[in-house]
Amino acid sequence: RVTPWANLIWLEAKEIATAARPGQFVMVRCGEDTVLRRPFSIHQVDGDKFALLFAVVGKGTDWLSRRVAGENVDIFGPFGNGFNLPATPQDILLVAGGMGIAPLPFLADEAKQQGNQVTLIVAIPSETSLVPDSMLPSHTNIFIITEDGSCGYKGLVTDWMESEHSFIQKPIFACGPLPMYKTMAQMPALKDKPVQISLEMRMGCGTGVCYGCTVRTRHGLRQVCTDGPIFDLHDICWDDFLRL
């Protein structure tokens, strides 16, 4: 456990680690008593290993949090489409809301390798939710936002974005809760601006068979597991998001 709410696990799987792209996910069978696998964003990659960062929210994630070195975990992937970085190096902005930090260090590392300058916004409830500095990407401008003001800027990340227009002129890559995305979609400063988001949904299979993660977009119905999880913010029909 790296914070009161976050757990980190490293898994050795060369085929997954070498094929993974930032924004993709894996499906994990979390114990013998769980019927469906759980989707997890790939947090970081190091050689033949990759990491998952997750919160314990139920029986499956509790099981995964109790694995120890040397155990086997039933896992397959990577799945989905990853983030698309600019064709030429630029200053880019990464926005993490809560557990949305999970896929962004991997993206930050890849972006820096391609010559981009990276700013990472970490928005969390309080200072106690902040992951250790060693888990945040190095050589990255990092701004902390806490709802209670215990560290960094006090407020919501969308409040900060409303006041910092110079920052949000950069290409934006975000991962966070649905209310954050819905507010961002309504912000005049982001209107008509491409914003890539990682959309998290419950999944039954992760391969496009069950249609359990279907969402409505401007281009029709799409599946988060195969058409996503990366979407343009403004392609999602937010008013109809939970009405399918």
C-alpha positions as CSV (number, residue, x, y, z in Angstrom):
1,R,0.0,0.0,0.0
2,V,1.5,3.4,-1.0
3,T,-1.3,5.7,0.4
4,P,-4.3,5.0,2.6
5,W,-6.3,4.4,-0.6
6,A,-3.8,3.2,-3.2
7,N,-2.0,-0.1,-3.8
8,L,0.8,-0.8,-6.2
9,I,1.7,-4.2,-7.6
10,W,4.4,-5.1,-10.1
11,L,3.9,-8.1,-12.4
12,E,6.4,-9.8,-14.6
13,A,5.0,-10.5,-18.0
14,K,7.3,-9.8,-20.9
15,E,4.7,-10.1,-23.6
16,I,2.4,-7.6,-22.0
17,A,5.2,-5.2,-20.9
18,T,6.8,-5.0,-24.3
19,A,3.6,-4.5,-26.2
20,A,1.9,-2.0,-23.9
21,R,1.1,1.6,-24.9
22,P,0.2,4.4,-22.4
23,G,-3.6,4.3,-21.9
24,Q,-4.1,0.6,-22.5
25,F,-5.3,-1.8,-19.8
26,V,-5.2,-5.4,-18.8
27,M,-7.8,-7.8,-17.5
28,V,-7.1,-9.6,-14.2
29,R,-8.8,-12.5,-12.6
30,C,-8.9,-11.5,-9.0
31,G,-9.3,-14.8,-7.1
32,E,-11.2,-18.1,-7.6
33,D,-14.4,-16.6,-6.3
34,T,-14.8,-13.8,-8.9
35,V,-16.6,-14.7,-12.1
36,L,-15.5,-11.7,-14.2
37,R,-12.0,-10.3,-14.6
38,R,-11.3,-6.7,-13.6
39,P,-9.8,-4.1,-15.9
40,F,-6.8,-2.1,-14.7
41,S,-4.9,0.7,-16.4
42,I,-1.2,0.0,-17.0
43,H,0.6,2.4,-14.5
44,Q,4.2,2.0,-15.5
45,V,6.5,-0.3,-17.5
46,D,10.1,-1.4,-16.6
47,G,11.7,-3.9,-18.9
48,D,9.7,-7.2,-18.7
49,K,7.6,-5.9,-15.8
50,F,4.6,-3.6,-15.5
51,A,2.8,-2.0,-12.6
52,L,-0.8,-1.5,-11.6
53,L,-2.0,1.2,-9.2
54,F,-5.4,0.7,-7.8
55,A,-7.8,1.3,-4.9
56,V,-9.5,-1.4,-2.9
57,V,-13.2,-1.0,-3.7
58,G,-14.4,-4.6,-3.4
59,K,-13.7,-8.3,-3.1
60,G,-11.6,-8.5,-6.3
61,T,-9.3,-5.6,-5.6
62,D,-8.9,-6.6,-2.0
63,W,-7.7,-10.0,-3.2
64,L,-5.2,-8.4,-5.6
65,S,-3.9,-6.1,-2.8
66,R,-2.9,-9.2,-0.8
67,R,-0.7,-10.9,-3.4
68,V,2.9,-11.4,-2.4
69,A,6.2,-11.9,-4.4
70,G,6.4,-15.2,-6.2
71,E,2.6,-15.8,-6.6
72,N,1.0,-16.2,-10.0
73,V,-1.8,-13.9,-11.2
74,D,-4.1,-14.8,-14.1
75,I,-3.9,-11.8,-16.4
76,F,-4.1,-11.0,-20.1
77,G,-3.8,-8.0,-22.4
78,P,-2.9,-5.3,-23.2
79,F,-6.2,-4.1,-24.6
80,G,-7.8,-1.0,-26.0
81,N,-6.4,2.1,-27.8
82,G,-3.8,4.2,-26.1
83,F,-3.2,7.9,-26.0
84,N,-2.1,9.7,-29.1
85,L,0.9,12.0,-28.5
86,P,1.6,15.0,-30.8
87,A,3.4,14.2,-34.0
88,T,6.0,16.8,-33.1
89,P,7.3,17.6,-29.6
90,Q,5.2,20.1,-27.6
91,D,4.3,21.3,-24.1
92,I,1.6,19.0,-23.0
93,L,-0.7,19.0,-19.9
94,L,-1.7,15.8,-18.0
95,V,-4.6,16.0,-15.6
96,A,-5.1,13.3,-13.0
97,G,-8.2,13.3,-10.8
98,G,-8.0,11.0,-7.8
99,M,-7.1,7.4,-9.0
100,G,-6.9,8.9,-12.5
101,I,-3.2,9.1,-11.7
102,A,-2.9,5.4,-12.6
103,P,-2.1,5.5,-16.3
104,L,-0.4,9.0,-16.5
105,P,3.1,8.2,-15.3
106,F,3.4,5.7,-18.2
107,L,2.2,8.4,-20.6
108,A,4.5,11.0,-19.1
109,D,7.5,8.8,-19.5
110,E,6.6,8.0,-23.2
111,A,5.9,11.7,-23.9
112,K,9.3,12.8,-22.5
113,Q,11.1,10.1,-24.6
114,Q,9.5,11.7,-27.6
115,G,10.8,15.2,-26.6
116,N,7.7,16.7,-25.1
117,Q,7.7,19.0,-22.1
118,V,5.2,17.6,-19.6
119,T,3.2,19.3,-16.9
120,L,1.2,16.9,-14.6
121,I,-1.7,18.2,-12.5
122,V,-2.5,15.8,-9.5
123,A,-5.9,16.5,-8.0
124,I,-6.7,14.7,-4.8
125,P,-9.0,15.0,-1.8
126,S,-6.2,15.8,0.7
127,E,-2.4,15.5,1.2
128,T,-2.8,12.0,2.7
129,S,-4.0,10.8,-0.8
130,L,-0.7,11.9,-2.5
131,V,1.4,9.1,-3.8
132,P,5.1,9.2,-2.9
133,D,7.4,11.4,-5.0
134,S,9.3,8.3,-6.2
135,M,6.1,7.2,-8.0
136,L,5.6,10.4,-9.9
137,P,7.4,10.9,-13.2
138,S,10.8,12.7,-13.0
139,H,11.7,15.7,-15.0
140,T,8.1,16.7,-15.0
141,N,6.5,20.0,-13.8
142,I,4.0,18.8,-11.1
143,F,1.2,20.8,-9.6
144,I,-0.8,19.5,-6.6
145,I,-4.4,20.4,-6.0
146,T,-6.3,19.3,-2.9
147,E,-10.0,19.8,-2.1
148,D,-9.3,20.6,1.5
149,G,-6.3,22.9,0.8
150,S,-3.9,20.7,2.8
151,C,-1.3,20.8,0.0
152,G,-1.0,23.0,-3.1
153,Y,-3.9,24.8,-4.6
154,K,-7.2,24.5,-2.7
155,G,-10.3,23.5,-4.7
156,L,-11.3,21.3,-7.6
157,V,-9.1,20.7,-10.6
158,T,-11.8,22.2,-12.9
159,D,-11.7,25.4,-10.8
160,W,-8.0,25.5,-11.4
161,M,-8.4,25.0,-15.1
162,E,-11.0,27.8,-15.3
163,S,-8.4,30.2,-13.8
164,E,-5.3,29.0,-15.6
165,H,-6.1,29.5,-19.3
166,S,-2.4,29.7,-20.2
167,F,-2.0,26.1,-19.1
168,I,-5.0,24.7,-20.8
169,Q,-3.9,26.0,-24.2
170,K,-1.6,23.0,-24.3
171,P,-2.7,19.6,-25.6
172,I,-4.6,18.0,-22.7
173,F,-4.6,14.3,-21.6
174,A,-6.8,13.5,-18.7
175,C,-7.9,10.6,-16.5
176,G,-10.4,11.1,-13.6
177,P,-14.0,10.6,-12.5
178,L,-17.0,11.2,-14.6
179,P,-18.1,14.5,-12.8
180,M,-14.7,15.9,-13.7
181,Y,-15.1,15.1,-17.4
182,K,-18.7,16.4,-17.5
183,T,-17.6,19.7,-16.0
184,M,-14.6,19.9,-18.4
185,A,-17.0,19.3,-21.4
186,Q,-19.0,22.4,-20.3
187,M,-16.0,24.7,-19.9
188,P,-16.0,27.5,-22.5
189,A,-12.2,27.5,-22.5
190,L,-12.1,23.9,-23.7
191,K,-14.8,24.3,-26.3
192,D,-13.7,22.8,-29.7
193,K,-10.3,22.0,-28.1
194,P,-9.2,18.4,-28.5
195,V,-8.9,16.8,-25.1
196,Q,-8.0,13.1,-24.8
197,I,-9.6,11.3,-21.8
198,S,-9.3,7.8,-20.4
199,L,-12.8,6.6,-19.8
200,E,-13.3,4.0,-17.1
201,M,-16.3,1.6,-17.2
202,R,-17.3,-1.7,-15.7
203,M,-16.3,-4.4,-18.2
204,G,-17.5,-8.0,-18.5
205,C,-14.9,-9.3,-21.0
206,G,-12.6,-6.5,-22.1
207,T,-12.6,-7.8,-25.7
208,G,-15.8,-6.4,-27.2
209,V,-17.9,-9.5,-26.9
210,C,-20.3,-8.7,-24.1
211,Y,-21.2,-5.0,-25.0
212,G,-21.3,-4.3,-21.3
213,C,-19.2,-1.1,-21.6
214,T,-21.1,0.5,-24.4
215,V,-21.3,4.4,-24.4
216,R,-23.1,6.8,-26.7
217,T,-20.9,9.1,-28.7
218,R,-21.4,11.7,-31.5
219,H,-20.4,8.9,-33.9
220,G,-22.9,6.4,-32.5
221,L,-22.5,3.6,-29.9
222,R,-19.0,2.7,-29.0
223,Q,-17.4,0.2,-26.7
224,V,-14.9,1.4,-24.1
225,C,-12.8,-1.8,-24.2
226,T,-12.2,-1.8,-28.0
227,D,-12.9,1.7,-29.3
228,G,-11.4,3.3,-26.1
229,P,-10.6,3.6,-23.4
230,I,-9.2,6.8,-24.9
231,F,-11.7,9.1,-26.4
232,D,-12.0,12.8,-27.3
233,L,-13.8,14.6,-24.4
234,H,-16.3,16.2,-26.8
235,D,-17.1,13.0,-28.6
236,I,-18.9,11.5,-25.6
237,C,-22.7,12.3,-25.3
238,W,-22.5,13.2,-21.6
239,D,-26.2,13.9,-21.1
240,D,-27.0,10.3,-22.3
241,F,-24.0,8.7,-20.7
242,L,-25.8,6.6,-18.2
243,R,-29.1,6.1,-20.1
244,L,-28.2,3.2,-22.4
